[in-house]
Amino acid sequence: MEQIATGTFEVKLSPQVDEHNSGPLMGRLLIDKTFHGGLDGTSKGQMLSAGTAIKGSAGYVGLAK
């Protein structure tokens, strides 16, 4: 039997200053997510991002636990 939980979530992003940052095109964020509804809970994670010299071009990876 399939079970589906519905609800909402809130995300708080906290930019981090890193002494080893390679410049303005690199970024790191801490992520705090809170779930409400059929599933209540929290999640924490980090996101690393890298931009390029091409306008609108970037990449990122996110990890959550």
mmJSON file of the N, C-alpha and C atoms, coordinates in Angstrom:
{"data_MODEL":{"atom_site":{
"group_PDB":["ATOM","ATOM","ATOM","ATOM","ATOM","ATOM","ATOM","ATOM","ATOM","ATOM","ATOM","ATOM","ATOM","ATOM","ATOM","ATOM","ATOM","ATOM","ATOM","ATOM","ATOM","ATOM","ATOM","ATOM","ATOM","ATOM","ATOM","ATOM","ATOM","ATOM","ATOM","ATOM","ATOM","ATOM","ATOM","ATOM","ATOM","ATOM","ATOM","ATOM","ATOM","ATOM","ATOM","ATOM","ATOM","ATOM","ATOM","ATOM","ATOM","ATOM","ATOM","ATOM","ATOM","ATOM","ATOM","ATOM","ATOM","ATOM","ATOM","ATOM","ATOM","ATOM","ATOM","ATOM","ATOM","ATOM","ATOM","ATOM","ATOM","ATOM","ATOM","ATOM","ATOM","ATOM","ATOM","ATOM","ATOM","ATOM","ATOM","ATOM","ATOM","ATOM","ATOM","ATOM","ATOM","ATOM","ATOM","ATOM","ATOM","ATOM","ATOM","ATOM","ATOM","ATOM","ATOM","ATOM","ATOM","ATOM","ATOM","ATOM","ATOM","ATOM","ATOM","ATOM","ATOM","ATOM","ATOM","ATOM","ATOM","ATOM","ATOM","ATOM","ATOM","ATOM","ATOM","ATOM","ATOM","ATOM","ATOM","ATOM","ATOM","ATOM","ATOM","ATOM","ATOM","ATOM","ATOM","ATOM","ATOM","ATOM","ATOM","ATOM","ATOM","ATOM","ATOM","ATOM","ATOM","ATOM","ATOM","ATOM","ATOM","ATOM","ATOM","ATOM","ATOM","ATOM","ATOM","ATOM","ATOM","ATOM","ATOM","ATOM","ATOM","ATOM","ATOM","ATOM","ATOM","ATOM","ATOM","ATOM","ATOM","ATOM","ATOM","ATOM","ATOM","ATOM","ATOM","ATOM","ATOM","ATOM","ATOM","ATOM","ATOM","ATOM","ATOM","ATOM","ATOM","ATOM","ATOM","ATOM","ATOM","ATOM","ATOM","ATOM","ATOM","ATOM","ATOM","ATOM","ATOM","ATOM","ATOM","ATOM","ATOM","ATOM","ATOM"],
"id":[1,2,3,4,5,6,7,8,9,10,11,12,13,14,15,16,17,18,19,20,21,22,23,24,25,26,27,28,29,30,31,32,33,34,35,36,37,38,39,40,41,42,43,44,45,46,47,48,49,50,51,52,53,54,55,56,57,58,59,60,61,62,63,64,65,66,67,68,69,70,71,72,73,74,75,76,77,78,79,80,81,82,83,84,85,86,87,88,89,90,91,92,93,94,95,96,97,98,99,100,101,102,103,104,105,106,107,108,109,110,111,112,113,114,115,116,117,118,119,120,121,122,123,124,125,126,127,128,129,130,131,132,133,134,135,136,137,138,139,140,141,142,143,144,145,146,147,148,149,150,151,152,153,154,155,156,157,158,159,160,161,162,163,164,165,166,167,168,169,170,171,172,173,174,175,176,177,178,179,180,181,182,183,184,185,186,187,188,189,190,191,192,193,194,195],
"type_symbol":["N","C","C","N","C","C","N","C","C","N","C","C","N","C","C","N","C","C","N","C","C","N","C","C","N","C","C","N","C","C","N","C","C","N","C","C","N","C","C","N","C","C","N","C","C","N","C","C","N","C","C","N","C","C","N","C","C","N","C","C","N","C","C","N","C","C","N","C","C","N","C","C","N","C","C","N","C","C","N","C","C","N","C","C","N","C","C","N","C","C","N","C","C","N","C","C","N","C","C","N","C","C","N","C","C","N","C","C","N","C","C","N","C","C","N","C","C","N","C","C","N","C","C","N","C","C","N","C","C","N","C","C","N","C","C","N","C","C","N","C","C","N","C","C","N","C","C","N","C","C","N","C","C","N","C","C","N","C","C","N","C","C","N","C","C","N","C","C","N","C","C","N","C","C","N","C","C","N","C","C","N","C","C","N","C","C","N","C","C","N","C","C","N","C","C"],
"label_atom_id":["N","CA","C","N","CA","C","N","CA","C","N","CA","C","N","CA","C","N","CA","C","N","CA","C","N","CA","C","N","CA","C","N","CA","C","N","CA","C","N","CA","C","N","CA","C","N","CA","C","N","CA","C","N","CA","C","N","CA","C","N","CA","C","N","CA","C","N","CA","C","N","CA","C","N","CA","C","N","CA","C","N","CA","C","N","CA","C","N","CA","C","N","CA","C","N","CA","C","N","CA","C","N","CA","C","N","CA","C","N","CA","C","N","CA","C","N","CA","C","N","CA","C","N","CA","C","N","CA","C","N","CA","C","N","CA","C","N","CA","C","N","CA","C","N","CA","C","N","CA","C","N","CA","C","N","CA","C","N","CA","C","N","CA","C","N","CA","C","N","CA","C","N","CA","C","N","CA","C","N","CA","C","N","CA","C","N","CA","C","N","CA","C","N","CA","C","N","CA","C","N","CA","C","N","CA","C","N","CA","C","N","CA","C","N","CA","C","N","CA","C","N","CA","C","N","CA","C"],
"label_alt_id":[null,null,null,null,null,null,null,null,null,null,null,null,null,null,null,null,null,null,null,null,null,null,null,null,null,null,null,null,null,null,null,null,null,null,null,null,null,null,null,null,null,null,null,null,null,null,null,null,null,null,null,null,null,null,null,null,null,null,null,null,null,null,null,null,null,null,null,null,null,null,null,null,null,null,null,null,null,null,null,null,null,null,null,null,null,null,null,null,null,null,null,null,null,null,null,null,null,null,null,null,null,null,null,null,null,null,null,null,null,null,null,null,null,null,null,null,null,null,null,null,null,null,null,null,null,null,null,null,null,null,null,null,null,null,null,null,null,null,null,null,null,null,null,null,null,null,null,null,null,null,null,null,null,null,null,null,null,null,null,null,null,null,null,null,null,null,null,null,null,null,null,null,null,null,null,null,null,null,null,null,null,null,null,null,null,null,null,null,null,null,null,null,null,null,null],
"label_comp_id":["MET","MET","MET","GLU","GLU","GLU","GLN","GLN","GLN","ILE","ILE","ILE","ALA","ALA","ALA","THR","THR","THR","GLY","GLY","GLY","THR","THR","THR","PHE","PHE","PHE","GLU","GLU","GLU","VAL","VAL","VAL","LYS","LYS","LYS","LEU","LEU","LEU","SER","SER","SER","PRO","PRO","PRO","GLN","GLN","GLN","VAL","VAL","VAL","ASP","ASP","ASP","GLU","GLU","GLU","HIS","HIS","HIS","ASN","ASN","ASN","SER","SER","SER","GLY","GLY","GLY","PRO","PRO","PRO","LEU","LEU","LEU","MET","MET","MET","GLY","GLY","GLY","ARG","ARG","ARG","LEU","LEU","LEU","LEU","LEU","LEU","ILE","ILE","ILE","ASP","ASP","ASP","LYS","LYS","LYS","THR","THR","THR","PHE","PHE","PHE","HIS","HIS","HIS","GLY","GLY","GLY","GLY","GLY","GLY","LEU","LEU","LEU","ASP","ASP","ASP","GLY","GLY","GLY","THR","THR","THR","SER","SER","SER","LYS","LYS","LYS","GLY","GLY","GLY","GLN","GLN","GLN","MET","MET","MET","LEU","LEU","LEU","SER","SER","SER","ALA","ALA","ALA","GLY","GLY","GLY","THR","THR","THR","ALA","ALA","ALA","ILE","ILE","ILE","LYS","LYS","LYS","GLY","GLY","GLY","SER","SER","SER","ALA","ALA","ALA","GLY","GLY","GLY","TYR","TYR","TYR","VAL","VAL","VAL","GLY","GLY","GLY","LEU","LEU","LEU","ALA","ALA","ALA","LYS","LYS","LYS"],
"label_asym_id":["A","A","A","A","A","A","A","A","A","A","A","A","A","A","A","A","A","A","A","A","A","A","A","A","A","A","A","A","A","A","A","A","A","A","A","A","A","A","A","A","A","A","A","A","A","A","A","A","A","A","A","A","A","A","A","A","A","A","A","A","A","A","A","A","A","A","A","A","A","A","A","A","A","A","A","A","A","A","A","A","A","A","A","A","A","A","A","A","A","A","A","A","A","A","A","A","A","A","A","A","A","A","A","A","A","A","A","A","A","A","A","A","A","A","A","A","A","A","A","A","A","A","A","A","A","A","A","A","A","A","A","A","A","A","A","A","A","A","A","A","A","A","A","A","A","A","A","A","A","A","A","A","A","A","A","A","A","A","A","A","A","A","A","A","A","A","A","A","A","A","A","A","A","A","A","A","A","A","A","A","A","A","A","A","A","A","A","A","A","A","A","A","A","A","A"],
"label_entity_id":["1","1","1","1","1","1","1","1","1","1","1","1","1","1","1","1","1","1","1","1","1","1","1","1","1","1","1","1","1","1","1","1","1","1","1","1","1","1","1","1","1","1","1","1","1","1","1","1","1","1","1","1","1","1","1","1","1","1","1","1","1","1","1","1","1","1","1","1","1","1","1","1","1","1","1","1","1","1","1","1","1","1","1","1","1","1","1","1","1","1","1","1","1","1","1","1","1","1","1","1","1","1","1","1","1","1","1","1","1","1","1","1","1","1","1","1","1","1","1","1","1","1","1","1","1","1","1","1","1","1","1","1","1","1","1","1","1","1","1","1","1","1","1","1","1","1","1","1","1","1","1","1","1","1","1","1","1","1","1","1","1","1","1","1","1","1","1","1","1","1","1","1","1","1","1","1","1","1","1","1","1","1","1","1","1","1","1","1","1","1","1","1","1","1","1"],
"label_seq_id":[1,1,1,2,2,2,3,3,3,4,4,4,5,5,5,6,6,6,7,7,7,8,8,8,9,9,9,10,10,10,11,11,11,12,12,12,13,13,13,14,14,14,15,15,15,16,16,16,17,17,17,18,18,18,19,19,19,20,20,20,21,21,21,22,22,22,23,23,23,24,24,24,25,25,25,26,26,26,27,27,27,28,28,28,29,29,29,30,30,30,31,31,31,32,32,32,33,33,33,34,34,34,35,35,35,36,36,36,37,37,37,38,38,38,39,39,39,40,40,40,41,41,41,42,42,42,43,43,43,44,44,44,45,45,45,46,46,46,47,47,47,48,48,48,49,49,49,50,50,50,51,51,51,52,52,52,53,53,53,54,54,54,55,55,55,56,56,56,57,57,57,58,58,58,59,59,59,60,60,60,61,61,61,62,62,62,63,63,63,64,64,64,65,65,65],
"pdbx_PDB_ins_code":[null,null,null,null,null,null,null,null,null,null,null,null,null,null,null,null,null,null,null,null,null,null,null,null,null,null,null,null,null,null,null,null,null,null,null,null,null,null,null,null,null,null,null,null,null,null,null,null,null,null,null,null,null,null,null,null,null,null,null,null,null,null,null,null,null,null,null,null,null,null,null,null,null,null,null,null,null,null,null,null,null,null,null,null,null,null,null,null,null,null,null,null,null,null,null,null,null,null,null,null,null,null,null,null,null,null,null,null,null,null,null,null,null,null,null,null,null,null,null,null,null,null,null,null,null,null,null,null,null,null,null,null,null,null,null,null,null,null,null,null,null,null,null,null,null,null,null,null,null,null,null,null,null,null,null,null,null,null,null,null,null,null,null,null,null,null,null,null,null,null,null,null,null,null,null,null,null,null,null,null,null,null,null,null,null,null,null,null,null,null,null,null,null,null,null],
"Cartn_x":[0.841,0.0,0.89,0.595,1.35,0.89,1.855,1.539,2.177,1.427,1.907,1.694,2.735,2.639,2.699,1.818,1.842,2.049,2.592,2.821,3.644,4.197,5.007,6.381,7.292,8.602,9.132,10.006,10.67,12.166,12.854,14.293,14.98,16.023,16.854,18.253,18.745,20.089,20.993,22.167,23.131,24.447,24.747,26.033,27.193,28.251,29.424,30.63,31.425,32.673,33.775,34.518,35.566,36.912,37.861,39.184,39.904,39.485,40.115,39.307,38.326,37.465,38.312,38.015,38.794,38.309,37.455,37.011,35.501,35.018,33.582,32.719,33.307,32.527,32.314,32.911,32.768,31.893,31.061,30.196,29.906,29.541,29.145,28.003,26.949,25.771,25.44,25.031,24.447,22.944,22.307,20.886,20.184,19.158,18.292,16.886,16.302,14.964,14.061,12.847,11.855,10.607,10.152,8.987,7.774,6.589,5.335,4.267,3.359,2.248,2.225,2.089,2.056,3.366,4.424,5.74,6.304,6.608,7.217,8.654,9.574,10.969,11.873,13.168,14.168,15.259,15.958,17.072,18.146,19.392,20.517,21.38,22.009,22.865,23.792,24.563,25.451,25.347,25.572,25.608,26.885,27.6,28.785,28.447,28.851,28.552,29.792,29.802,30.899,30.321,30.659,30.229,31.339,31.028,32.029,32.022,32.916,32.975,31.811,31.101,29.955,28.72,28.081,26.922,25.826,25.322,24.252,24.711,26.01,26.546,27.113,26.692,27.175,26.851,27.422,27.116,27.081,26.418,26.363,26.165,26.492,26.22,25.697,24.687,24.118,24.112,24.416,24.413,23.524,22.689,21.786,21.882,21.605,21.539,20.291],
"Cartn_y":[-1.174,0.0,1.243,2.153,3.399,4.38,5.004,6.021,7.328,8.399,9.715,10.703,11.449,12.511,13.849,14.764,16.096,17.116,18.257,19.305,20.425,21.215,22.357,22.253,23.091,23.17,24.591,24.93,26.233,25.991,26.843,26.708,27.975,27.8,28.916,28.68,29.635,29.556,30.535,30.05,30.893,30.891,31.979,32.05,31.987,31.277,31.109,31.788,32.441,33.051,32.038,31.738,30.718,31.359,31.239,31.85,31.246,30.065,29.418,29.629,30.527,30.808,31.289,30.764,31.089,32.345,33.123,34.36,34.481,35.535,35.829,34.8,33.932,32.938,31.656,31.556,30.363,30.702,29.757,30.014,28.75,28.956,27.842,28.323,27.512,27.846,26.702,27.029,26.033,26.065,24.902,24.786,24.158,24.835,24.293,24.233,23.038,22.861,22.27,22.837,22.358,21.93,20.699,20.132,20.173,20.465,20.5,19.766,19.103,18.449,16.964,16.147,14.7,14.146,14.94,14.572,15.796,15.692,16.796,16.424,17.354,17.065,18.181,17.941,18.916,18.213,18.998,18.5,19.575,19.167,20.101,19.684,20.651,20.335,21.484,21.286,22.311,22.321,23.484,23.612,24.338,23.783,24.41,24.837,26.051,26.54,27.137,27.096,27.677,28.327,29.583,30.3,30.288,30.783,30.902,32.331,32.627,33.963,34.192,33.139,33.253,33.628,34.746,35.229,34.159,33.878,32.908,31.465,31.231,29.872,29.563,28.434,28.037,26.578,26.03,24.672,24.612,23.584,23.446,21.977,21.675,20.358,20.594,19.836,19.956,18.618,18.639,17.422,17.684,16.718,16.863,15.629,15.838,14.702,14.772],
"Cartn_z":[0.0,0.0,0.0,-0.903,-1.002,0.071,0.746,1.747,1.325,1.395,0.98,2.114,2.453,3.456,2.725,3.09,2.509,3.61,3.237,4.214,3.62,4.493,4.088,4.734,4.258,4.901,4.802,5.723,5.762,5.665,4.915,4.731,5.219,6.041,6.481,5.914,5.106,4.536,5.265,5.688,6.399,5.637,4.887,4.177,5.166,4.778,5.624,4.998,5.829,5.372,5.621,4.571,4.659,4.341,5.245,5.028,3.831,3.384,2.236,0.956,1.01,-0.138,-1.308,-2.493,-3.682,-4.394,-3.797,-4.425,-4.463,-5.148,-5.128,-5.858,-6.672,-7.4,-6.601,-5.417,-4.578,-3.388,-2.968,-1.821,-1.032,0.241,1.112,1.991,2.08,2.881,3.82,5.042,5.933,5.709,5.698,5.419,6.621,7.135,8.181,7.603,7.552,6.981,8.057,8.189,9.139,8.372,8.617,7.948,8.874,8.3,9.05,8.25,8.917,8.228,8.521,7.455,7.612,8.126,8.045,8.557,9.245,10.527,11.269,11.586,11.31,11.602,11.122,11.256,10.827,10.028,9.237,8.448,8.424,8.437,8.346,7.163,6.529,5.403,5.059,4.0,3.482,1.971,1.387,-0.057,-0.448,-1.404,-1.96,-3.376,-3.756,-5.095,-5.743,-7.067,-7.836,-9.084,-9.293,-10.481,-11.519,-12.693,-13.758,-14.271,-15.173,-15.769,-16.733,-17.113,-18.017,-17.199,-17.548,-16.805,-16.754,-15.552,-15.359,-15.301,-15.359,-15.334,-13.951,-13.356,-12.032,-11.804,-10.742,-10.333,-8.815,-8.284,-6.833,-6.47,-5.23,-4.664,-3.254,-2.876,-1.535,-0.822,0.448,1.284,2.488,2.816,3.958,4.849,6.127,7.036,7.85],
"occupancy":[1.0,1.0,1.0,1.0,1.0,1.0,1.0,1.0,1.0,1.0,1.0,1.0,1.0,1.0,1.0,1.0,1.0,1.0,1.0,1.0,1.0,1.0,1.0,1.0,1.0,1.0,1.0,1.0,1.0,1.0,1.0,1.0,1.0,1.0,1.0,1.0,1.0,1.0,1.0,1.0,1.0,1.0,1.0,1.0,1.0,1.0,1.0,1.0,1.0,1.0,1.0,1.0,1.0,1.0,1.0,1.0,1.0,1.0,1.0,1.0,1.0,1.0,1.0,1.0,1.0,1.0,1.0,1.0,1.0,1.0,1.0,1.0,1.0,1.0,1.0,1.0,1.0,1.0,1.0,1.0,1.0,1.0,1.0,1.0,1.0,1.0,1.0,1.0,1.0,1.0,1.0,1.0,1.0,1.0,1.0,1.0,1.0,1.0,1.0,1.0,1.0,1.0,1.0,1.0,1.0,1.0,1.0,1.0,1.0,1.0,1.0,1.0,1.0,1.0,1.0,1.0,1.0,1.0,1.0,1.0,1.0,1.0,1.0,1.0,1.0,1.0,1.0,1.0,1.0,1.0,1.0,1.0,1.0,1.0,1.0,1.0,1.0,1.0,1.0,1.0,1.0,1.0,1.0,1.0,1.0,1.0,1.0,1.0,1.0,1.0,1.0,1.0,1.0,1.0,1.0,1.0,1.0,1.0,1.0,1.0,1.0,1.0,1.0,1.0,1.0,1.0,1.0,1.0,1.0,1.0,1.0,1.0,1.0,1.0,1.0,1.0,1.0,1.0,1.0,1.0,1.0,1.0,1.0,1.0,1.0,1.0,1.0,1.0,1.0,1.0,1.0,1.0,1.0,1.0,1.0],
"B_iso_or_equiv":[0.0,0.0,0.0,0.0,0.0,0.0,0.0,0.0,0.0,0.0,0.0,0.0,0.0,0.0,0.0,0.0,0.0,0.0,0.0,0.0,0.0,0.0,0.0,0.0,0.0,0.0,0.0,0.0,0.0,0.0,0.0,0.0,0.0,0.0,0.0,0.0,0.0,0.0,0.0,0.0,0.0,0.0,0.0,0.0,0.0,0.0,0.0,0.0,0.0,0.0,0.0,0.0,0.0,0.0,0.0,0.0,0.0,0.0,0.0,0.0,0.0,0.0,0.0,0.0,0.0,0.0,0.0,0.0,0.0,0.0,0.0,0.0,0.0,0.0,0.0,0.0,0.0,0.0,0.0,0.0,0.0,0.0,0.0,0.0,0.0,0.0,0.0,0.0,0.0,0.0,0.0,0.0,0.0,0.0,0.0,0.0,0.0,0.0,0.0,0.0,0.0,0.0,0.0,0.0,0.0,0.0,0.0,0.0,0.0,0.0,0.0,0.0,0.0,0.0,0.0,0.0,0.0,0.0,0.0,0.0,0.0,0.0,0.0,0.0,0.0,0.0,0.0,0.0,0.0,0.0,0.0,0.0,0.0,0.0,0.0,0.0,0.0,0.0,0.0,0.0,0.0,0.0,0.0,0.0,0.0,0.0,0.0,0.0,0.0,0.0,0.0,0.0,0.0,0.0,0.0,0.0,0.0,0.0,0.0,0.0,0.0,0.0,0.0,0.0,0.0,0.0,0.0,0.0,0.0,0.0,0.0,0.0,0.0,0.0,0.0,0.0,0.0,0.0,0.0,0.0,0.0,0.0,0.0,0.0,0.0,0.0,0.0,0.0,0.0,0.0,0.0,0.0,0.0,0.0,0.0],
"pdbx_formal_charge":[null,null,null,null,null,null,null,null,null,null,null,null,null,null,null,null,null,null,null,null,null,null,null,null,null,null,null,null,null,null,null,null,null,null,null,null,null,null,null,null,null,null,null,null,null,null,null,null,null,null,null,null,null,null,null,null,null,null,null,null,null,null,null,null,null,null,null,null,null,null,null,null,null,null,null,null,null,null,null,null,null,null,null,null,null,null,null,null,null,null,null,null,null,null,null,null,null,null,null,null,null,null,null,null,null,null,null,null,null,null,null,null,null,null,null,null,null,null,null,null,null,null,null,null,null,null,null,null,null,null,null,null,null,null,null,null,null,null,null,null,null,null,null,null,null,null,null,null,null,null,null,null,null,null,null,null,null,null,null,null,null,null,null,null,null,null,null,null,null,null,null,null,null,null,null,null,null,null,null,null,null,null,null,null,null,null,null,null,null,null,null,null,null,null,null],
"auth_seq_id":[1,1,1,2,2,2,3,3,3,4,4,4,5,5,5,6,6,6,7,7,7,8,8,8,9,9,9,10,10,10,11,11,11,12,12,12,13,13,13,14,14,14,15,15,15,16,16,16,17,17,17,18,18,18,19,19,19,20,20,20,21,21,21,22,22,22,23,23,23,24,24,24,25,25,25,26,26,26,27,27,27,28,28,28,29,29,29,30,30,30,31,31,31,32,32,32,33,33,33,34,34,34,35,35,35,36,36,36,37,37,37,38,38,38,39,39,39,40,40,40,41,41,41,42,42,42,43,43,43,44,44,44,45,45,45,46,46,46,47,47,47,48,48,48,49,49,49,50,50,50,51,51,51,52,52,52,53,53,53,54,54,54,55,55,55,56,56,56,57,57,57,58,58,58,59,59,59,60,60,60,61,61,61,62,62,62,63,63,63,64,64,64,65,65,65],
"auth_comp_id":["MET","MET","MET","GLU","GLU","GLU","GLN","GLN","GLN","ILE","ILE","ILE","ALA","ALA","ALA","THR","THR","THR","GLY","GLY","GLY","THR","THR","THR","PHE","PHE","PHE","GLU","GLU","GLU","VAL","VAL","VAL","LYS","LYS","LYS","LEU","LEU","LEU","SER","SER","SER","PRO","PRO","PRO","GLN","GLN","GLN","VAL","VAL","VAL","ASP","ASP","ASP","GLU","GLU","GLU","HIS","HIS","HIS","ASN","ASN","ASN","SER","SER","SER","GLY","GLY","GLY","PRO","PRO","PRO","LEU","LEU","LEU","MET","MET","MET","GLY","GLY","GLY","ARG","ARG","ARG","LEU","LEU","LEU","LEU","LEU","LEU","ILE","ILE","ILE","ASP","ASP","ASP","LYS","LYS","LYS","THR","THR","THR","PHE","PHE","PHE","HIS","HIS","HIS","GLY","GLY","GLY","GLY","GLY","GLY","LEU","LEU","LEU","ASP","ASP","ASP","GLY","GLY","GLY","THR","THR","THR","SER","SER","SER","LYS","LYS","LYS","GLY","GLY","GLY","GLN","GLN","GLN","MET","MET","MET","LEU","LEU","LEU","SER","SER","SER","ALA","ALA","ALA","GLY","GLY","GLY","THR","THR","THR","ALA","ALA","ALA","ILE","ILE","ILE","LYS","LYS","LYS","GLY","GLY","GLY","SER","SER","SER","ALA","ALA","ALA","GLY","GLY","GLY","TYR","TYR","TYR","VAL","VAL","VAL","GLY","GLY","GLY","LEU","LEU","LEU","ALA","ALA","ALA","LYS","LYS","LYS"],
"auth_asym_id":["A","A","A","A","A","A","A","A","A","A","A","A","A","A","A","A","A","A","A","A","A","A","A","A","A","A","A","A","A","A","A","A","A","A","A","A","A","A","A","A","A","A","A","A","A","A","A","A","A","A","A","A","A","A","A","A","A","A","A","A","A","A","A","A","A","A","A","A","A","A","A","A","A","A","A","A","A","A","A","A","A","A","A","A","A","A","A","A","A","A","A","A","A","A","A","A","A","A","A","A","A","A","A","A","A","A","A","A","A","A","A","A","A","A","A","A","A","A","A","A","A","A","A","A","A","A","A","A","A","A","A","A","A","A","A","A","A","A","A","A","A","A","A","A","A","A","A","A","A","A","A","A","A","A","A","A","A","A","A","A","A","A","A","A","A","A","A","A","A","A","A","A","A","A","A","A","A","A","A","A","A","A","A","A","A","A","A","A","A","A","A","A","A","A","A"],
"auth_atom_id":["N","CA","C","N","CA","C","N","CA","C","N","CA","C","N","CA","C","N","CA","C","N","CA","C","N","CA","C","N","CA","C","N","CA","C","N","CA","C","N","CA","C","N","CA","C","N","CA","C","N","CA","C","N","CA","C","N","CA","C","N","CA","C","N","CA","C","N","CA","C","N","CA","C","N","CA","C","N","CA","C","N","CA","C","N","CA","C","N","CA","C","N","CA","C","N","CA","C","N","CA","C","N","CA","C","N","CA","C","N","CA","C","N","CA","C","N","CA","C","N","CA","C","N","CA","C","N","CA","C","N","CA","C","N","CA","C","N","CA","C","N","CA","C","N","CA","C","N","CA","C","N","CA","C","N","CA","C","N","CA","C","N","CA","C","N","CA","C","N","CA","C","N","CA","C","N","CA","C","N","CA","C","N","CA","C","N","CA","C","N","CA","C","N","CA","C","N","CA","C","N","CA","C","N","CA","C","N","CA","C","N","CA","C","N","CA","C","N","CA","C","N","CA","C","N","CA","C"],
"pdbx_PDB_model_num":[1,1,1,1,1,1,1,1,1,1,1,1,1,1,1,1,1,1,1,1,1,1,1,1,1,1,1,1,1,1,1,1,1,1,1,1,1,1,1,1,1,1,1,1,1,1,1,1,1,1,1,1,1,1,1,1,1,1,1,1,1,1,1,1,1,1,1,1,1,1,1,1,1,1,1,1,1,1,1,1,1,1,1,1,1,1,1,1,1,1,1,1,1,1,1,1,1,1,1,1,1,1,1,1,1,1,1,1,1,1,1,1,1,1,1,1,1,1,1,1,1,1,1,1,1,1,1,1,1,1,1,1,1,1,1,1,1,1,1,1,1,1,1,1,1,1,1,1,1,1,1,1,1,1,1,1,1,1,1,1,1,1,1,1,1,1,1,1,1,1,1,1,1,1,1,1,1,1,1,1,1,1,1,1,1,1,1,1,1,1,1,1,1,1,1]
}}}
